[in-house]
Amino acid sequence: MSKIFTSEDRKQYGLSKLEKYNGIDDECFEGSTDLVEINIPTSIEWIGESCFKECTGLTCVNIPTRVTEIGNGSFKGCSSLVTINIPSTISEIKHECFSGCTSLVYIKIPISIISIGNKCFKNCFKLKKINISTSIKELGNNCFSGCSSLRSIEIPTSISIIPDYCFSYCSSLTLIDIPPSIKELGTGCFDGCTSLTSFTIPTTVTKIGDWCFSGCSSLTSFTVPTTVTKIGSSCFDGCKSLTSFTVPTTVTKIGSDCFSGCTSLTSFTIPTTVTKIGSWCFWGCSSLKYITIPTSVSEIGDSCFFECVSLEYFSVPSSISKLGDFCFKGCTSLESVNIPNSVREIGMMCFGDCSSLTGINIPSSVSRIDPLCFNGCPEKLQKKMMIRELYHDVCGIA
């Protein structure tokens, strides 16, 4: 029969009779800030959930080889814990097990481990190295999120998905080896990896999740293979060093905010397979001077080119029927725009604050122009457009 060492036993006996038990109860030592070191006796087979949670003075733990289970959050918030051994009798490191162990420098994961839980090593700020064995088949969401000292990591071929926010805010990460077993990059999995300069995606990957590389401000080059069919929203948001990008021919949609804040982006290639460009897609791409939109694109989202201050010329493809709100607002270098007969509507502040805009044609096909469409444009242009008259009765002034 299992004998469980409880918090009441701890209060009555301290650690003196721990060897007479084979399990440590949930939350047994939680918040015991005076606990500095513990040698768990060989009689113990399992450690309960949150067992040593917030034991902020704990520096060293010896886990015997008889232990087969360590519960969720067992060592969460043990901010003084420098090292810990995980015996090969354990098959799973559970959710939040070492989350917030801010002094943990290195950990070796034995080959017996097949999965690492959600937020398992989240915010282990000093963790510089971790050895992931080839036996691991699953990594949890936010697994290494916030491990700001982690510089490199090798993903074993046993892993098929890099889960959501797995390496987010690993700000020292410069090298990561993605094996050909990976099929999907999850939401925000490398979000905020500010030291990552390059990244190679294997041809096995079919999906890149939302915010996947958002905030990777040092990322200069990136190649997406033709196996990828989806690039998520905000995927490269804030990649300030990215200079060029080619969308593969397998992609049909560029998501909202996908390249917003890519201030060094000068070259961008969109294939004829793309049918939709999302809202705020190129917002703040301040170095982008020219971009060609193929006729396959039927929708350009609101604020798509908002504050692309270097954009000088734009030709709207004949497949577009509406120019959305704030689409070109703040494009202060934009001098000329060609609008085809397919366009029926021009949204609010579409060309607002385009202070250099002098050449634009409004075809007779346009039935609605918002009154503030050209607000902040040169006065001469505003008069020529006769915005109020066009709004009430479009007369095809060109």
N, C-alpha and C positions, 0 to 999 in steps of 0.2 A: 504493500500500500504506500502511495506517495505521501511523503511528509513535507509540508510546505512551510518554509520559514517566512513568517509574516512580520509586519511592522510592529506588532505587539510583542512578538518574540525578540525582535531587535531591542525594544525598549527594556525588556525584562532581563535578557541575557547578554546584550551586546553582540559581539562576534564569537564569543567563547564556545557556543554550542552549534554553530553553523554546520559543522561537519556531520551532525546527526540528522541532517535533512538532505533531501535530494532535489529540492526545488526552492527558488526564491520568488516570493509572491510579487504581484504587480505593485509598483510604487513603493516597494519595501524601504528603500534607502533614499527615496526622492527628497531633494532639498537638504540632504545631510552635508552641509558645506564644510564641516570639520573633518570629514572622511578624506584622508590623503592617499592611502594605499590599501589595497585589499588583495589577498591571495584567496581566491575562491577554492574551497576544499574539493578534493576529487570525488566526493559523494554527490556533488551537485550535477544534475542532468539538464536542467533548464533554468533560464533566467527570465523572469516575467516582464511585462510591458512597463516602460517608464521606471524600471527598477532602480537605476542609479541616475535618473534624470535630475539635472541641475545640481549635481554634486560638484560644485565649482572648484573645490580644493583637491579633487581626485587627480593624481598625476600618473598613477600606474595601476593596471589591473592585470592579473594573471588568470586566464580562463583555462580550466583543465580540459583534457581531451575527452572527458566523459560528457561534456555539455553538447547537446544536439540542437538546442533552440535558444535563440536570444530574441526576446520580444520587441515589438514596435517601440521605438523611442527609448530603448534601454539606457543608452548613455547620452541622450540628447542634452545639450547644454553643459556638458562636462568640459568647461572652458580651459582647464589646466591639464587635461589629459594629453600627454605627449606621444605615447606609443601604446599599442594594444596588440595582443596576439589573438588571431582567430583560429581556433583549432579545426582540423580537417574533418571533424565529426559533424560540422554544421553545413547544411546544404543551402541555406538562404539567409541573406542579411536583410532584415526586415525594414519597413518604412521608418524613416527618421532615426534610425538606430544610432548614428554618430553625428546627426545634424547639430551644428553649432559647437562642435569640438574645435574651438578656434586655435588651440595650441598643437593639434595633431599634425605632425610633419610627414610621416610616411606610414603606409599601411600595405601589407602584403595579403592578397586575397588567395586563399588556398584553392586547389583544383576541385575541391568538393562542392564549392559554391556554384549554383546554377542560376541564381537570380539575385539582383540587388534592388531593394525596394525604393519607393518614391522618397525623395529628399534625404536619402540615406547619408550622404556626406555634404549636404547643403551647408554653405557658409563655414566650411572648414578652411579658414583664411590662410593658414600656414601650410596646408597640405601641398607639397611640391612634387611628390611622386606617388603614383599608385600603380600597382601591377594587377592588371585584369587578366585572369587566366582564361584559357581557351574553352573551359567547361561552361562558362557563363553564357546563357542563352537569352537573357532578358535584363535590360537596365530600366530602372524606374524613372518616372517624370521627375525633373529637378534633381536628379541623382547627384551631380557634382556642381550644381548651381552655386555661384558665389565663391568657388574655390579660387580665389584671386592670385594665389602663388603657383598654381599648377601650370607648368610650362609646356609639357608635351604629354601625349597619351596615345596609346596604340589600342585600337578597337579590334578584338579578335574576330575571326571569320564565323564564329558561332552566333554572332549578333546579326539580325536582319533589319532592325529598325533602331534609329537613334531617336529616343522619345522626346516629348515636349520639354523644352527648357533644360535639357540634360546637362549642357555645358554653359548655360547662360551666365554672363558676367564672370567668366574665367578670364580676367583681364590680362593675365600674363601668358596665356596660351598662344604659342607661336607655331606649334607643329602638331598636327593630328593626322594620323594615318587611317583613312577610310577604306575598309576592305571591300572587295567585289561582292560580298554577301549582302551589303546594305541595299535595301529597296526603297526606303523612305527616310527623309530627314524631317523630323517632327517640328511642330510649332515652336519658334523661338529657341531652337536647340543650341544655337551659337550666338544668340542675342547678347550684345555687349562685350563680345570678345575683342577688345580694342587693340590687342597686339597681333592679331592674326593678319598676315600680309598676303597670303595666297591660299587657295583651296582647290583641290582636285576632286571632282565628283566622279565616281566610277559609273560605267555604262549600265549598271544594274539598277540605278536609282530612277524612279518614275515620278516621284512627287517631292517637291520642296515646300515645306509648310510655311504658314504665315509667320512673319517676323523672324524667319530662320537666321538671317545674317544681319538683322537690324542693329545699327550701332557699331558695326565692325569698321571702325573709322580708319584703320590702317590697311584694309583690304584693297590692293591695287589691281589685281588681275583675277579673273574668274571665268571658267569655261563650263558651260552647261551642255551635257551630252544630249543627243537627239532622242534618247530614251525618256527624257523628262517630258511629261504631258501637262504638269501643273506647276506654276510658280506662284506662291501664295501672296496675299496682300501684305504690304509693308516688308516684304522679304529682304530688300536691300536698303531700307530706310536709314539714312544717316551714314551710309558708306562714303565718307567724305573724300577718300583717296582713290576711289574707283574711277578710272578714266574712260573706259570703253566697255561696251556690252553688246553681245549678239544673242538675240532670242532664238532658240532652236525652232526648226520648222514643225516640231511636234506640239508646240504650244499654241492654243487658240485664244487665250485671254491673258492680259497683263493686269494683275489685281490692283486695287486701290492703294495709294501711298507706296507702291512697289519700289520706286526709285527716288522718293522725296528726300531732299537734303543731300543728294549726291552732288556736292558742289564742284567736284573736279571732272564730272562726266562731260566729255566733249564729243564722243562718237557713240551712236546708238543705232542698231540695225533691227528693224522689225520685219519679219517674213510675211509673206502673203497668206499664211495660215491664220494669222491673228485677226479676230473679228471684233474684239472689244478691248478698250483701254480704260481702266478704272479711274475714279475720281482721285484727284491730288497725286496722280501717278508720278509726275515729274516736278512736283512743287519744289521750288527753291534750287533747281539744277542750274546754278548761276553761271556755269561755264558752257552750257549747251547753246551753240550758235545756230545750228540747223538740224532738222530732223525730217525724215520722209515717212509719211503715213501711207501705207498701201491702200488700194481701193477695197481690199477685203474687210477693212475696219468699218463697221457700221455705227459704232458708238464711241464717242470720246467723252469721258466723264467730267463732271463739274470740277473746276479748279485744276484741271489736268496740268496746265503749264503755268500755274500761278507763280509769279516772281521768277520766271526764267529770264533774268535781266540781260543776258547776252544774246537771246534769240532775236535774229534780225529779220527773218522772212519765214512765212508759213503758208503752205498751200493745202487747203482743206480738200480731202479726197471727195470724189463725186458720189461716194457711198454714204456720206454723212447727211442727215436731215436736220440735225439740231446741234448748235454750239451752246453748251451748258453755261450755267452761272459761273462767273469768275474764271472762265476757262483760260484767258490770257491776261488776267489782271496783274498789273505790276511788271509787265514785260517792257521795261523802259527803253530797250534798244530796238524793239519791233518797229520796222518802218513800213513793211508791206505785207498784206494778207490777201490771198486769192480765195474767194468764196464761190463755189460752183452753184449751178441752178438746182441742185438737189436739196439745198438747205432751205428749211421752212421757218425756222425759229432761231433767234439769237437771244440768249439769256441775260439775266441781270449782271451788270458790271463785267460783261464778257471781255471787253477791251478796256476796262477801267484802269486809269493811270498809265496807259500806254503812251507816254509823253512824246515819243518819237514817231508815232504812227501818222503817216501822211498819205499813203497809198492803200486804198481799200475799195472794193466794189461790192455793192449790195444788189444782188440780182432780183428780178421781179418775183421770183419764186418765194422770197421771204415774206411771210404774212404777219409775223410778230417780231418786233424788236423792243426789248425792255427799255423804259425811259432812261435808265442809268447805264445803258450799255456802253456808252463812250465817255462816261464821266471821268474827268481828269486827262482826257486827250487834248491835243492842241485845239485852241478855240476855233481856228479856221475849219478844222475837220468837223467839229461839232456843228457849226453853222451849216456846212455843206450837207451833212447827214440829215439835218432838220429832224432831230430825234422825235420830238412830239408829233410832228406831222406823219412821220413814218410809223410811229406807234399806232396812231388812229387810222391812217389810210396810206398803206405802203404804195408808193408810186414808182418804185423802181429806179431811184436816183443812183447813178453809178459814179 
